[in-house]
Amino acid sequence: MKFKKKVLKNGLRIITVSMQDNKTATALVLVEAGSKYEDKTNDGVSHFLEHMCFKGTSKRPCSGDISLELDSLGAYSNAFTSHEFTGYYAKAHSKNIHKIIEIISDMYLNPIFNEEEINKERGVIIEEINMYKDLPMKSVYDICSKLLYGDQPVGRPILGDKNFIKKSNKKDFVNYRKKHYVASATTIVVTGNINEKEIIKDIEEKFKDIDISKKYNKIKVKESQKSPQIITKNKKSDQSHLILAIRAFDFFKKESAIVSMIAGILGAGMSSRLFSKLRDEMGVCYYINADNETFTDHGLLKISAGVDNKRVQEVVEVILNELKRLKTELISDSELKKVKEYLIGNLFLGLESSDSFAEFYGVQEILNRPIMNAKEKAKRINEISAKDIKRVANKIFKNEGLNLAMIGPVKDKKPLKKILSF
């Protein structure tokens, strides 16, 4: 699917994707503002601000006005906050796309931060934090980040710190928006059955008053590790949740695509190496995943699983042995072909709707990556060889990049420390 990009004089970026056979349309606004742009004084402001943009604007002052209007259009809307960006979007029948753009632009540009609504929403967010802490398969990701990055912004949970959430006020949101919600840091993506010229004209009008101040940058992530690291949280549970994390490459590096292939070999589908070994053969887990997590200035290969408490050490040894195999053995032609077909197939399966295309192109643009379409990404996957995989495996599978995070009934880390090595 072809896309068009236009950069306005104020620095605002617009991407449109015409999908004439589609009955829906999606408007997505992305901004370079996430938890990596925070410090200890406003830890959680990115996510809290995202919530508050739904709680009233100068045009729609009541908290229910926005949701009522979107519901009246039959629209689906949501927002999300990550380490490096925040997004606001709505999807509806294509005939309503201009109204959708108007509502989303109002949310993005004109939030009023009513103190009464702030007080109510802080309770919602604290309960969201509590919910994730009660889910070990989710909270293990937070302790993994803490292990890898310590007291840096990326080492702290995206949802933020309860102390800040409890004391935050309108001034915190206003100050943060002034630093980051500016034209040069904003990308608007509109996809679906649309008239691209009319969409661009509409966006130019709706966003004509966007702040054009200079954007504040985030602090670059610092990585320092000399030997394998381990962090555990002792919690009474019927299952232990673990993440084996290996430092890898940011998404600007060509090797990053090869790390994604390695993740595919390990955990893509029910015939992947780790799924076959841990679930089908050993029967020690229900879920096992492998993902290449990439950012602007760092990257990770993460292997996560929920396993039998009594067999944690055995599972870690099996995973490490599979990683060592990739360092010493060339993957067979048949397995390489299977994994490529799986990854390419899933790439295209994930691009069947207007909202999936909006995210696909928007995330590439907001992170200042050269935008690739699905065919170009598939071509890059097909170019990866068995030798490439072995070469990159030897680059990243080293003791100085090896980390283990775990939540479960573990009191003694020594047995795990003993085996945690390449």
N, C-alpha and C positions, 0 to 999 in steps of 0.2 A: 504494500500500500504506500503510495507516494505522499509525501508531506510537503508543505510550504512553510517557509519561515520568513518573518519580517521583524526587523528591529526598528522601533520607533525612535524619533530624535531624543526622547527623554531616557532611552536605554531599555525601555520595556520590550520584552521579547514575546512574539506571538507565533504559535505553531498551529496550523490547520491541517486536518486530514479529511478529505472528502470521501465518504462511503455511501454512494448513491443507492445501493441496494439495502441499506440499513434503515430501519424504522425509527431508531433512536438517535439521540445526540448527547454528548457530554461536554460540559465546561469544567475545566480543572485549572485552578490557580495555585502555582507553586512558588515558594519563597525560600531563599537561602537563609533559613533561620531554624535552628534545632538545638538540641542539648549541648552540642559542641561549641555553641556560641555563648554559653552561660558560664558563670563562675559561682563560687560558694554563696555570694550575696543574693543570687536570683536563681538558685538551683530548682528548676521546674517551671520557669516562667514561659518557656516555649509552648509546652503542653497546656498549661493553664490558659494562656492567651488563646490558643486554638479553641478551647471550650467556650471562652467568653465571646468569641465572634458570632456565636449562635444565639447569644443572650440579649440581643437588642442593638439597634443602630439608630442614627438620628432620624431616619425615615420610618423605621419599624421599631419603635421604642420598647414595646412589650416583649418579654422573652418568648412568648408563644407565637408571635407574629410571623417569624421566618418559617418555622416548621409548618404552621397552618397554611401559609401561601404555597410552600413547596408541595405539601400533601394535596392541595387543591389542584395542582398541575399533574398529579400522578407521578411525581418525581421521587427518585431515590437520592438522598444526599448524605454526605459524611465528611469527615476530615481526619487527618492523621499527622502525627509528629514523629520524626526520626532524629537520628543524631545530626544530620546535615541539612534537612529541609522540612518544611511543613506544607501540607496540601489541603485545599478546600475544593470540593467538587459536588456537582449535581448532574444527574442523568434523567432524561425524560423523553417523551415523544419529540421527534425532531421539530414539529410545528411550534413547540414551546421554547426553543433554544434561546431566542432573544430575551425572553422573560427570565430564563435561567441565568443568563449572563448578567442581567440587571440585578438579580437577587444576590448572586455570588459577589459581584463587584461591590455592592452595598455592604455586605458582611465584611469584606476584606478592607474596604477603605474607611468605613464610618462606624466602627463599634463605639458604644458610649460608656461601657464599663460601669454600669449602675452598681453602687456599693451593696445594695440589698441582694442583687444577683450574684455578686462576687462572694458574699457570705454564704449563700446557698450552694454555689458551685464548688467552693472549697471542701464542703462536706462530701460531695460527689467524688471529687478527686482523691480525697483521703481514703474513701471506701474502695476506689479503684486500686490504689496502692496496696491496701489490705488484702484485696482479692488476689492480686498477683503474688503477694508474699505467702498466701495460703496454698498456692499451686506450685509445688516444687519443680515440675517440668518447665515452668516459666521462670521462676525465681532463680534457677540455676544459671540462667543466662546473665543475671545481674552479678552474681558472685564471680562468674567467669570474667566479666569485664573488669571487675575490681582487681582480680588476680593479674590480669594482663596490663592494665593501665593505671592502677593505683588511684591517686587523688587528682587525676586529670579529668576534664569534663566527660570524656568518652568512657571513663571508668565508673561513672555514676549512672544510676537508672534514669531513663528518659522521663519517667513520670515525676521525678524530682524528689526533693526532701520535704518531709512533713512539716518541719519547722518553718520553712519558707512558705509553704502552702497556707499554713495557719495565720501568718502575719502579713501576707502579700496584700497590696491595695492597688487602686487605680493608677497611682503614680508609677508603680513598677511596670505595668503594662504599657503605659504611654511612653516611658523612657525606652523600653525595649523595642517598641514599634518604630520609634524615631531612628534607631540605630540600624534596623534591619529590614523593615517593611518599606523598601524604597524601589523606585522604578528599575534601577539597574540590577536588582537582585530578584526581580519578579518575572516569571514566565507564565503565560496564559496559553492553554491548549484547548482547542475546540475540535471535536471529532464527530463524525456521523453524517447523516444526510443533510448537508449544509450548503449554502451559497458562500463560498469563501470570501468573496469581495465584500458582501454585506456584513459578514462576521467581523472582518478586520475593521471596517468602518464603524461598526457598533462598539467594538472594544476601544478604539481610539476615542470615541465620545465618552464612554462610561469611565474610562481610566485617565481622562485628561487632567484630573487634579491630583494624581498620585504624587507622593513626595519624591523629589528628585535629589535629596540629600546624598552625601557620600556614604557608601556602605561600610560598616565596621566588619573587619575580618575576624575569623576564629583563630585560636592559637593552634599551631601545628602539633600534632600528636608526637610525643617522644616515646621511643621504644628502646628498652635496655634489658637484656636478659643474657645470662652467662651459663645457666644450667636449667634442667627441668624444674618446673614450678607446680605446686599442688595446693589447692584450697578445698577444704571440706566444711560442710555445715551439718552438725549432728542433729538429726530430726527423726523422731519415731515415725516410721512409715512402712508400708508393705512392699515398697519398691524403692530402689536407689536410682536417682536420675543423675546422669553424668554427661559432661562435655569434654571431649579431647580436642583441644584447640592448638593449631599450629600456625605460627606467624607466616604470612605469605606476602602477596603483592597488592598494591593499590590498583584501582581499575584502569589507570593510564598505562600500566605495564603490559606488554604483549603476553608475558608469561601468565597473566591472570586468566586468560581463556583456557590455558592448559591446566591450571588449578581447577577450573570448573569441570574440565574433562576428568581429572582425577577424582573429584567429588562424585561425578557420575559413575565412574567405575566402582566406587565404594558403596554408593547408596542410591543410585537411580533405578527405581523399580524393584519388583519382587525377585528378579533374577540377579540383582547386584551382589557383589561379593559379600558384603557385610550382612545383608538381609538373608542371603542363602545360608551363611555360616551361623549367625547368631540366632535367627528365628527358626528357619527350617531345619537345620541340623542339630543345634544345641537346645533350642526351645527355651532360651533364657530371657527373651524380651518380646514385647508387642510392637514397639516402634524403634526404628533405627534410621537416622537421617545423616546425610553428609552434604554440606553446603559450602560454597565459596562466598564469603561475605566480604565485599569490597567497598572501600571508601576513597575519598580524594587523596588521603595521605597514609593509608595503611590498609592491610587486608588480612583475612583469616580463613583457614580451612577448618571448619567445625564439624565434628562428628558427635552426635547426641543420641542418647539411648536411655530408656527406662528398663532396668534389669533386676533380676532376682538378687535380693540382698546378700545371699550366701555365695553368689558367684561373681561378684564385682571384679575381684582380682583376675579371675579367669577371663572375663570379658575384655578387660583392658589389655591383657596379654594377647588375646586373639586380634584385637584391633591393631595393636602395634606390629604384630607379625604380618598383617596384611599390608601395612604401610611399608615395612621392610621389603616385602616381595616386590613392590613397585620400584624400589631402588635397585634391585638386583636382577629382576626378570623383565623381559620385554612382553608386553601384553600381546596376546595372539591377534591375528588379523580378524578372526570371526568375532571376538569379544569387542575389539575396537570398533568394528562396523556396527555391532548391536548398540553400543553405547552412543555412538554418533547419531544413529537413527532415532534412538530414544530421546536424546536431547533436542534434536531438530524437530521431531514430532511434537514434543511438549512445548517448544517455542511457538509453533504455529497454532497449536491447540489453545494456547494462552492469549491468542490474538483474534478472538471471534466476535468481540463486541466493541462498541464505541468507547466505553470506559477503559478497557484493557489497552486499546491503542493510545488513549490519552496518557495513561501512565507510562507506557512503553517509550513514547517519544519525549514526554515531559521530563521524566527522571533523567534521561540522557542529557537533555538541554540544561536543566537547572544545575547539574553538576559539571557543566561546561565540558562535556565530552563531545568528540566528533560524533554526530548522530549517524547511526547505522540502521538500515531497515532490516527486516527479518531475513531476507535473502542474503544480505551481506554478513549477518551474524552466522547464518547457516554455512556460508562459504568458509568463514574463519574456523568453524568447528571441523569441517571436512578436511581442512589443511593440516590438522594436528596429526602427527605420526607417533608410532610407538616409541621411537627414540626421543621425541620431544617429551613424552610423559616420563620416561626414565630419567632424562636430564633434569627436569624441573623437580621431580621427586627427590633427587639427590641434593638439590639446592635448598629445599624447605624442610625435609625430614632430618632435622638436626636437633641435638639436645638443647641448644641455646634458643630454640623456638618452640619447645614442647611444653604444653600446659594441660593440667587436668583439674577440672572443677566438679564437685560432687555434693549432692544433698541426699542424706539417708542416714540410717542408724550406724554410723561409723565413729568410733572413738579413737582408733589408733591408725594414723596415716603411714606408719613405718612400712608395712607390707606393700602398700601402693608405691611409696617412694622408691622402694628397692627395685621394682620392675619398670619404673617410668624412665625409659632410656631407649635410644636408638642404637 
